[in-house]
Amino acid sequence: MKYELDKGAHSVYSLYYHLIFVVKYRRKVITPEIDDFIKQKIREISYTFDVKILSTETDKDHVHILLNATPRLDIPKYINALKTITSREICRRFPEVKEQLWNNVFWSPSYFLATSGQVTLDVLRKYVEDQGKKNAEKL
């Protein structure tokens, strides 16, 4: 099993996440201009958190983000920063969204987050189980 690994001072890791935000009330307000703005702002914010954005795509009512992070990332703080800053800036730069949303709230308070590896869970489970078998054979 071969991973693309990142390294820290005292660690080796491979941390990938799939993150989804949904527009409040699932309103279809993400225009091409807002899409461009969201992608740019997410990259800027992520840079300050030492997060690498691998891909960001939107639909009219949600955004998908594929990211690579370090073990030091405070995930709730990072997600809060993404949602708070983008919401505030979208409402300020694109006042027309306020007609469909109110209280300067752009995103729903919930989100979806899943870890994503370079191998499937079944492959990883088999690898771990095989390590146990190798250890038992040595005894």
Contacts in CASP RR format, 6 or more apart in sequence:
PFRMAT RR
TARGET T0000
AUTHOR 0000-0000-0000
METHOD contacts of the structure
MODEL  1
MKYELDKGAHSVYSLYYHLIFVVKYRRKVITPEIDDFIKQKIREISYTFD
VKILSTETDKDHVHILLNATPRLDIPKYINALKTITSREICRRFPEVKEQ
LWNNVFWSPSYFLATSGQVTLDVLRKYVEDQGKKNAEKL
1 119 0 8 1.000
1 123 0 8 1.000
1 124 0 8 1.000
1 127 0 8 1.000
3 14 0 8 1.000
3 118 0 8 1.000
3 119 0 8 1.000
4 14 0 8 1.000
4 118 0 8 1.000
5 12 0 8 1.000
5 13 0 8 1.000
5 14 0 8 1.000
6 12 0 8 1.000
6 13 0 8 1.000
6 14 0 8 1.000
6 15 0 8 1.000
6 68 0 8 1.000
6 70 0 8 1.000
7 13 0 8 1.000
8 70 0 8 1.000
11 71 0 8 1.000
13 70 0 8 1.000
13 71 0 8 1.000
14 117 0 8 1.000
14 118 0 8 1.000
15 68 0 8 1.000
15 69 0 8 1.000
15 70 0 8 1.000
15 71 0 8 1.000
15 73 0 8 1.000
15 115 0 8 1.000
16 54 0 8 1.000
16 66 0 8 1.000
16 67 0 8 1.000
16 68 0 8 1.000
16 69 0 8 1.000
16 115 0 8 1.000
16 116 0 8 1.000
16 117 0 8 1.000
16 118 0 8 1.000
17 65 0 8 1.000
17 66 0 8 1.000
17 67 0 8 1.000
17 68 0 8 1.000
17 69 0 8 1.000
17 75 0 8 1.000
17 113 0 8 1.000
17 114 0 8 1.000
17 115 0 8 1.000
17 116 0 8 1.000
18 64 0 8 1.000
18 65 0 8 1.000
18 66 0 8 1.000
18 112 0 8 1.000
18 113 0 8 1.000
18 114 0 8 1.000
18 115 0 8 1.000
18 116 0 8 1.000
19 64 0 8 1.000
19 65 0 8 1.000
19 66 0 8 1.000
19 67 0 8 1.000
19 79 0 8 1.000
19 111 0 8 1.000
19 112 0 8 1.000
19 113 0 8 1.000
20 62 0 8 1.000
20 63 0 8 1.000
20 64 0 8 1.000
20 65 0 8 1.000
20 111 0 8 1.000
20 112 0 8 1.000
20 113 0 8 1.000
21 62 0 8 1.000
21 63 0 8 1.000
21 65 0 8 1.000
21 82 0 8 1.000
21 83 0 8 1.000
21 107 0 8 1.000
21 108 0 8 1.000
21 111 0 8 1.000
22 61 0 8 1.000
22 62 0 8 1.000
22 107 0 8 1.000
22 108 0 8 1.000
22 110 0 8 1.000
22 111 0 8 1.000
23 29 0 8 1.000
23 30 0 8 1.000
23 61 0 8 1.000
23 62 0 8 1.000
23 101 0 8 1.000
23 106 0 8 1.000
23 107 0 8 1.000
23 108 0 8 1.000
24 101 0 8 1.000
24 105 0 8 1.000
24 106 0 8 1.000
24 107 0 8 1.000
24 108 0 8 1.000
25 100 0 8 1.000
25 101 0 8 1.000
25 108 0 8 1.000
26 61 0 8 1.000
26 62 0 8 1.000
26 108 0 8 1.000
27 61 0 8 1.000
27 97 0 8 1.000
27 100 0 8 1.000
27 101 0 8 1.000
28 60 0 8 1.000
28 61 0 8 1.000
29 60 0 8 1.000
29 61 0 8 1.000
29 97 0 8 1.000
29 100 0 8 1.000
29 101 0 8 1.000
30 38 0 8 1.000
30 58 0 8 1.000
30 59 0 8 1.000
30 60 0 8 1.000
30 61 0 8 1.000
30 62 0 8 1.000
30 63 0 8 1.000
31 94 0 8 1.000
33 94 0 8 1.000
34 58 0 8 1.000
34 90 0 8 1.000
34 94 0 8 1.000
34 97 0 8 1.000
35 58 0 8 1.000
37 89 0 8 1.000
37 90 0 8 1.000
37 93 0 8 1.000
37 94 0 8 1.000
38 56 0 8 1.000
38 58 0 8 1.000
38 63 0 8 1.000
38 86 0 8 1.000
38 90 0 8 1.000
39 56 0 8 1.000
39 58 0 8 1.000
41 85 0 8 1.000
41 86 0 8 1.000
41 89 0 8 1.000
42 53 0 8 1.000
42 56 0 8 1.000
42 63 0 8 1.000
42 65 0 8 1.000
42 82 0 8 1.000
42 86 0 8 1.000
43 53 0 8 1.000
43 56 0 8 1.000
45 81 0 8 1.000
45 82 0 8 1.000
45 85 0 8 1.000
45 86 0 8 1.000
46 52 0 8 1.000
46 53 0 8 1.000
46 67 0 8 1.000
46 78 0 8 1.000
46 82 0 8 1.000
49 69 0 8 1.000
49 73 0 8 1.000
49 78 0 8 1.000
49 81 0 8 1.000
50 69 0 8 1.000
50 70 0 8 1.000
50 72 0 8 1.000
50 73 0 8 1.000
51 67 0 8 1.000
51 68 0 8 1.000
51 69 0 8 1.000
51 70 0 8 1.000
51 73 0 8 1.000
51 78 0 8 1.000
52 67 0 8 1.000
52 68 0 8 1.000
52 69 0 8 1.000
53 65 0 8 1.000
53 66 0 8 1.000
53 67 0 8 1.000
54 66 0 8 1.000
54 67 0 8 1.000
54 68 0 8 1.000
55 64 0 8 1.000
55 65 0 8 1.000
55 66 0 8 1.000
56 63 0 8 1.000
56 64 0 8 1.000
56 65 0 8 1.000
56 66 0 8 1.000
57 63 0 8 1.000
57 64 0 8 1.000
58 64 0 8 1.000
65 82 0 8 1.000
66 116 0 8 1.000
69 75 0 8 1.000
69 78 0 8 1.000
75 113 0 8 1.000
79 111 0 8 1.000
79 113 0 8 1.000
83 107 0 8 1.000
83 111 0 8 1.000
86 106 0 8 1.000
86 107 0 8 1.000
87 104 0 8 1.000
87 105 0 8 1.000
87 106 0 8 1.000
87 107 0 8 1.000
88 104 0 8 1.000
90 97 0 8 1.000
90 106 0 8 1.000
91 97 0 8 1.000
91 98 0 8 1.000
91 101 0 8 1.000
91 104 0 8 1.000
91 106 0 8 1.000
97 106 0 8 1.000
98 104 0 8 1.000
119 127 0 8 1.000
END
